[in-house]
Amino acid sequence: MLTDTQQPSISVIIPCYNEEKNLERGVLDEVYQYFEKQSFAWDIIVINDGSTDNSRSLVERSIKSRKNISLFDIPHGGKPAGIWAGIQKATGDVVLFTDMDQSTPIDELGKLLPWYEKGFDVVIGSRRITRQGSSLVRKVGSFVFLALRRLFLLRTIIDTQCGFKLCRRQTALEVFPNLEFFRREKKPAGWKVTAYDVEFLYLVEKLGYRIKEVPVDWENRDRSNTKGSKGDWARYITESINMAQEVARVKLNQLQGLYDKI
């Protein structure tokens, strides 16, 4: 266990894009109530990524009169933009990335912190192959994505895409600006899945930082219905294509030596 002198201050970063249905479930209450019981210093940063539904007002209502929780607005830029904005606002020794839907419950942080104590720079949650609440199609697709990705990148990591990640803030500050996502002139429109996690973890590993993957509880609790109008099958196909393209791009960048100067 962490001693008083080893306990880090933690900034929790929660990107928010059209999360009305999840917010109505009281997910921010869950997060806040968990941290109220902790002895270490903490703050919660919600980044509103240009939501077009009622998300912003629901966040405002939830955080009203509460300490150590804040809301910031950015123009819509996608999940990596939301996380990067949170990293820059953070003051903690470490930053925790977590999704608004809380499919990985916030109390799973207790499984990650001991590995921070042991000196790891990035500790990532892993949903493994069995993912409760996911359709059979998505489970099969995740297995295929895992097999293909490990042929080319991050061969020791099973789950790059879990949204529950603990990272030393200085490591995040060094790595995130180097993501190709931020070098693109075209900004995303609407909601789009990204595999930025693959490039992030690849760069963390390349720079010599230590990564630890830790199994966490996960159940699909996402109730959002405003991230896209496509049906589940069509959305799955689109997501799979996007993720395959991202992995191929990172591998191509690697082969071309584009990461050599980082």
Secondary structure, 3 states (H helix, E strand, C coil): CCCCCCCCCEEEEEEECCCHHHHCCCHHHHHHHHHHCCCCCEEEEEEEECCCCCHHHHHHHHHCCCCCEEEEEECCCCHHHHHHHHHHHCCCCEEEECCCCCCCCHHHHHHHHHHHHCCCCEEEEECCCCCECCCHHHHHHHHHHHHHHHHHCCCCCCCCCCCCEEEEHHHHHHHHHHCHHHHCCCCCCCCCCCCHHHHHHHHHHHCCCCEEEEECCCECCCCCCCCCCCCHHHHHHHHHHHHHHHHHHHHHHHHCCCCCCC
